[in-house]
Amino acid sequence: MGLFGDKTSVTMEAEPNRLAPGDAVRARITVGEPDRKAQDGRVCLLYVNTYEYESTDSDGDTTVSTAHKKVAMAQSPLFGTGGPVAGTFDVSLRVPEHAPPSARETVEWKLEAILDRKGSRDIRATTELFVASAPTGYADQARRPTESHDDLTAQFDGGPRETRAGATVSGTVTVTSPSGLEGRALHVRVRGTREDADGQTTEYDGQTMTLAEPAVLEAGVPQTYAFSVDVPDDGPPTFTAEHNALAWAVEVSVDRRMRRDPTVRLPIVVRSDR
């Protein structure tokens, strides 16, 4: 039954519901007898992008809020030039090659069939979709050099730079401090950082492995350690969406009491499968 009765209704069946960039989703839309307010119709392939932003009230107080924005990626008219009519319509829409993958609570894909009604609420039929990472998407991030710190440099060897949630990243890391560095411990972990509007960030931390405790790095003397750390099982894939982006890295840091920890990052890419 449609929102406005048995006659004015829109239903939709779509397949497949698991896709990758470049794939097409096929939809069959059934429209009941349109009422007098119906003026147009369309099918839209979109994702809902959830992100955080800052807002300031009249007193100057700043708060962090959450927004949900629909981002249309492909669209097709539902009717011809004659306007809305009852019937069954077949539509195919392709996921763009540059589409961001699905990421829980951040990038959520949908297919919507919409009957526009003048001056009244539109009638919609919605199907949830899952979009996997493109096989070569964000490959440039896996080629980026290590991001060093003034007090700490690192050379990573072995281990994949493109991986999946729940997978293990392993290899060796050689750390050097140009001027010498001491701390409570030397750690390595996988971390994802999502950057939203206005400098808001959300972090997804994987397992932490202690390489040395305490950490004592003599000036200019390299020290090599083997490591093996996991990407979080529920870690979202690497993505760049309309209002935010998520990047992953293997991080090596010296834990110092009451001071900022010098950290070196090796960018990696986390992908999702269809």
Secondary structure, 3 states (H helix, E strand, C coil): CECCECCCCEEEEEECCEECCCCEEEEEEEECCCCCCEEEEEEEEEEEEEEEEEEECCCCCEEEEEEEEEEEEEEEECCCCCCCCCEEEEEEEECCCCCCCCECCCEEEEEEEEEEECCCCCEEEEEEEEECCCCCCCHHHHHCCCECECCEEEEEECCCCEEECCCEEEEEEEEEECCCEEECEEEEEEEEEEECHHHCEEEEEEEEEEEECCEEECECCCEEEEEEEECCCCCCCCEECCCCEEEEEEEEEEECCCCCCCEEEEEEEEECCC
